[in-house]
Amino acid sequence: MKPNLGGKVSIERLKEFERMVIPALLNQPEKWNSLDVDYYPPRVERLFLEHKNGYRIHLHVIHKTEERCLYHKHRWPAVFKQVFGSYKMGVTYSQEEIGSDEAHSMPDLVCFEVSAGSYYEMTQTDAMHYVRPITPISGSIMLTNELYPEHVFRKEVLNKPLNKLSELRKLEILNLFKKSMNK
């Protein structure tokens, strides 16, 4: 098994970002980039920006689907907070680079229902997960830092170009997070 490379990302670090960094950034739409990640279910509307010291902050709005959802690895250690809505998450493990269909043929090691207020870390390069919203939409924050040493594009990344979200949709998402984080 490869080592845990979480290092700079942790639940405690994300909580610091929630208190000291993210609220101000939610009021600066010009700093956020966007992607409409729609090449494989579920659809994910992503806002992201580069921050100091190699940190990257991602805001995800994930749309409910009944289809099989993308089982995937990440290219970097990551920590997550579920801000609104909820989803089912399955986790498995493979040292080999496998695609989503292959991962779905393996047993889930664990399954969770992740609800608003929940945190979790994924800091092992061979861990794979899928998320399938159980509410119409779910919103989460993901904090990342340095890429894994083998940071290849995973098999599940297709050659479909991803589009940006409209400026109006970007503002709507920032407002969703502002409203949800101020509760």
N, C-alpha and C positions, 0 to 999 in steps of 0.2 A: 504494500500500500504506500502511495506517495505521502509525503508529509502534509500536515495541515498548514496552509500558508496564509491564514487569516491576517495575522500581523496587525495591520493598521485598521482593519474593519472589525467592529464588534458591536454588540448591542449597546454597550455603554457609550461608544463613540457616536453611534447614530442618535442616541438620546441627547448628547451634547449638541449635535447638528440641529436637532429639532428645537432646542431651546435657544441656541445662539446664532444660527446661520440661516436655516430654511425660512423662518417667518419673513425676514427682510427680502430674501430672494423671490418669494411669492409675489412681491410687489414690483418686481423688475422683469416684466415679460420679455424685454429685449435681450436678456441674457440667456433665455431658454431656446434650445433647438428642439425640433419635434420630428417624430416619425410615426407613420401609420403602419404598424407591423401587422400585415394582413396576409402573409404568405402561407400560414398554417393556423388552424384554430388553437386557441381563441384569439380573437382580434384584440390587439393591444395598442392603445394610443399612448405614446411615450413622449414625455418632455425630459430633457436632460441638459446638463451643463457641466463644464469642467470647473472645479474649484481649486483652491490653493493646495499645495503639497500633494498633487496627484489625485486628489479625491474627485469622484464623479458622482453627482446626485441625479437620480432618475425618479420621475413620477410616472406611475403606470395606472391607466384606467383600462381595466380588462373587462371585456363584454361576455356575457353569459352565452353558452353554446351547449348543444346536446351532442356535438360531434366529439370524436376522440381528440384530445388536446396534445400539443407538442410536448413530448418527453425530451428534455434537453439538458446539456451541461452548460456551465457558464465559462467564460474566458478569464474570469477574475474571481477572487474571493468576494463575497457579497453578504450584506446584512440587510434585513427587510423589516419594515413595519407595515402592518395592515392598518390603513387609516379609516376606510369605510367599506361597507359590504363584507362579503366573505367568500371563500372558495375552498374547494377540496384540493388537497395537495397529496400526490403520491411521490414517493422517493425510492429510487433504486441506485445501483452502483455498477459501473463497468470500467475496467482499466482500458478496454478497447474503445476505439471511436466507433460508436454505433449510432444508427439513426433512430428516430422516434418509434417506428414500427417494430424494430428489433427490441427496443427497450420495453415496449408494451407487451411483448411476448415473454418477458422476464417477470418474476414475481415482484410485487411492490414490497419493499422492506418495511415501510411504514406508510400509513395514510393519516392525514389530519384534516380537520376542518379549521381553517384559519379565519378568525373573526377580528373585527375592529379592536385595536389595542394590542394585538399579538405581535411579537417579535420573533425572528429566527435568523440564524446564520447559516450560510453554506460556504464553507471554507476549505473544502477538499475537492480537488480538480476532477476526480472521477465520480463524484456524486451527481446524480441526474434527478430532475423533478419535472412534474407537470402541475399546472394549476388549472382548475375548471371552476369558474365562478358559479356559486349557487344563489347569488342575488343578481338582479339585472346587470349591475356593474359592480366592480370592486376597485378600490383605489389603494395603492401601496407606494411606499417610498423604498428605493433601493440605493444603498451607499456602497460604492466600490472604490478600489484603489489600484494597485499595481496588477498588471496582467500575470497570469500563471506563466512559468517559464516556457511551457509548450503551447502557448496561446494561439492555437490554430483555429481557423474557422471550422466549426463543427459540421458534421455531415448534414444536419437538419437545415442548415442555411441554404436556401435555394437561390437561384440566379434571378429572382424577380426583384426589380428595383423597388425600393420603398419610397413612398411619397411623404412629403411634409404635410402636417395638419394645417388647416387654415388659421389665420391670426385670430379669428373669432373663436374657433374651437380651443386654441391655446389659452385664451383669456378665460373661457368657460372652465377649463380644467384647473387653471390656477385658482379660480374662485371656488371650485369644489373643494380643493385642498385647504384653502384658507378657512372656509366655513367649517369643514370637518375637524381641522386641527384646533379651532378656537372653542370647541365644545367643552 
